[in-house]
């Protein structure tokens, strides 16, 4: 197993390999929260991590067209075989750089209150935490909201 992980910009064609693994990587059905439109329309700031064994991780994010100071991370994952090796941190840090280069001063993300691993990770990355916010994603769909102010030297 090769441990050298390379990051690159995502392409629309990456969708098929990502969607093929997300349910397995999460251990439950999650593919419905990642429609193809994210890679068709928001692939430029999104990232793919690869190693000698193939797909090692990904980050699907975008620079908000409605909130010109904000970058948003919609979905990120790392292959179970290499979790804990810093790949998620690298993906996030690279997205922070892309957001700062795009004149964004903040990055946002959300997760469900039950996703303790995500909450711990985001806190460790320096995000502030709000919530659970009742009904954030509709009735009975509470979410934790993360915000991170980008430092001027993020680029």
QUIHUNOR-V232230 format. One record per residue. RES is the residue in one small letter. SS is DSSP state (H for helix, E for strand, - for the rest). BURIAL is 1 if it has 9 or more other ideal C-beta (glycine too) atoms within 8 Angstrom, else 0. Layout:
BEGIN
res=RES ss=SS burial=BURIAL
res=RES ss=SS burial=BURIAL
END
This chain:
BEGIN
res=x ss=- burial=0
res=x ss=- burial=0
res=x ss=- burial=0
res=x ss=- burial=0
res=x ss=- burial=1
res=x ss=E burial=0
res=x ss=E burial=1
res=x ss=E burial=0
res=x ss=E burial=0
res=x ss=- burial=1
res=x ss=- burial=0
res=x ss=H burial=0
res=x ss=H burial=0
res=x ss=H burial=1
res=x ss=H burial=1
res=x ss=H burial=0
res=x ss=H burial=1
res=x ss=H burial=1
res=x ss=H burial=1
res=x ss=- burial=0
res=x ss=- burial=1
res=x ss=H burial=1
res=x ss=H burial=1
res=x ss=H burial=0
res=x ss=H burial=1
res=x ss=H burial=1
res=x ss=- burial=0
res=x ss=- burial=0
res=x ss=- burial=0
res=x ss=- burial=1
res=x ss=H burial=0
res=x ss=H burial=0
res=x ss=H burial=0
res=x ss=- burial=1
res=x ss=- burial=0
res=x ss=- burial=0
res=x ss=H burial=0
res=x ss=H burial=1
res=x ss=H burial=1
res=x ss=H burial=1
res=x ss=H burial=0
res=x ss=- burial=1
res=x ss=- burial=1
res=x ss=- burial=0
res=x ss=- burial=1
res=x ss=- burial=1
res=x ss=E burial=1
res=x ss=E burial=1
res=x ss=E burial=1
res=x ss=E burial=1
res=x ss=E burial=1
res=x ss=- burial=0
res=x ss=- burial=0
res=x ss=E burial=0
res=x ss=E burial=1
res=x ss=E burial=1
res=x ss=E burial=1
res=x ss=E burial=1
res=x ss=E burial=1
res=x ss=E burial=1
res=x ss=E burial=1
res=x ss=E burial=1
res=x ss=E burial=1
res=x ss=- burial=1
res=x ss=- burial=0
res=x ss=- burial=0
res=x ss=- burial=0
res=x ss=- burial=0
res=x ss=- burial=0
res=x ss=E burial=1
res=x ss=E burial=1
res=x ss=E burial=1
res=x ss=E burial=1
res=x ss=E burial=1
res=x ss=E burial=1
res=x ss=E burial=1
res=x ss=E burial=1
res=x ss=E burial=1
res=x ss=- burial=1
res=x ss=H burial=0
res=x ss=H burial=0
res=x ss=H burial=1
res=x ss=- burial=1
res=x ss=- burial=0
res=x ss=- burial=0
res=x ss=- burial=0
res=x ss=H burial=1
res=x ss=H burial=1
res=x ss=H burial=0
res=x ss=H burial=1
res=x ss=H burial=1
res=x ss=H burial=1
res=x ss=H burial=0
res=x ss=H burial=1
res=x ss=H burial=1
res=x ss=H burial=1
res=x ss=H burial=1
res=x ss=H burial=1
res=x ss=H burial=1
res=x ss=H burial=1
res=x ss=H burial=0
res=x ss=- burial=1
res=x ss=- burial=0
res=x ss=- burial=1
res=x ss=- burial=0
res=x ss=E burial=1
res=x ss=E burial=1
res=x ss=E burial=1
res=x ss=E burial=1
res=x ss=E burial=1
res=x ss=E burial=1
res=x ss=- burial=0
res=x ss=- burial=1
res=x ss=- burial=0
res=x ss=- burial=1
res=x ss=H burial=0
res=x ss=H burial=0
res=x ss=H burial=1
res=x ss=H burial=1
res=x ss=H burial=0
res=x ss=H burial=1
res=x ss=H burial=1
res=x ss=H burial=1
res=x ss=H burial=0
res=x ss=- burial=1
res=x ss=- burial=0
res=x ss=- burial=1
res=x ss=E burial=0
res=x ss=E burial=1
res=x ss=E burial=0
res=x ss=E burial=1
res=x ss=E burial=0
res=x ss=E burial=1
res=x ss=- burial=0
res=x ss=- burial=1
res=x ss=- burial=1
res=x ss=- burial=0
res=x ss=- burial=0
res=x ss=- burial=0
res=x ss=- burial=0
res=x ss=- burial=0
res=x ss=- burial=1
res=x ss=E burial=1
res=x ss=E burial=1
res=x ss=E burial=1
res=x ss=E burial=1
res=x ss=E burial=1
res=x ss=E burial=1
res=x ss=E burial=0
res=x ss=- burial=1
res=x ss=- burial=0
res=x ss=- burial=0
res=x ss=- burial=0
res=x ss=- burial=1
res=x ss=- burial=0
END
